[in-house]
């Protein structure tokens, strides 16, 4: 009995399972964002000093006993930085929750609405998108006082218009498919179509957009805190740390560098995660790279 040829043996052999390449972008983003998350988690159980402890000398340089130094009031900068990480994550998560739920609901309504109602909702969304977030935060603050909750509500409302406009386009694209017509012909109800067809098809794109909005929400909260419309003392915020340290930037630069670096790390990490999720969710985009 003759041995099979090499080509025949390769053809007869079962195909080897291809390993899915890991997204370097996604991994890098998880590492960067994970550092900030780790700092925030540690702050829940341990802090070097109390948030309102002013026992240190003012504007101390990094060293012992204050690893990053102190601010103009003698408060420990590492303590404020750790609390600021927690505040930034709370602001991002809360804003995405409000903006995602409200935006998805508005997008579904606009996607299923009649033409005149769709035009009215689209005009309202355009107005809300053009409305400045700072002015919206001032209105919310006037009604509820300056707090992290007020900042989250303002950012979430501004975000909801962006999410709703994207959801509207995605919903209409799905509803135009032939299998939706077939489902309606077979007697499937609209709520079931939304659950089984619409949401699974629009969620990958929406999840990437929400990840990007998370980073923008963190920047917006820092901006509002810088203007005095965000988290009040004694809770620290990276934006307020930057505002308080700007007068002494040449004397104690750590007060500006530390929160600025962590802000960049978190936003870049979240954006890389969004880019990595987009690569994983869209095989055609991954093959073109």
Order of alpha helices (4+ residues) and beta strands (2+ residues): alpha-alpha-alpha-alpha-alpha-alpha-alpha-alpha-alpha-alpha-alpha-alpha
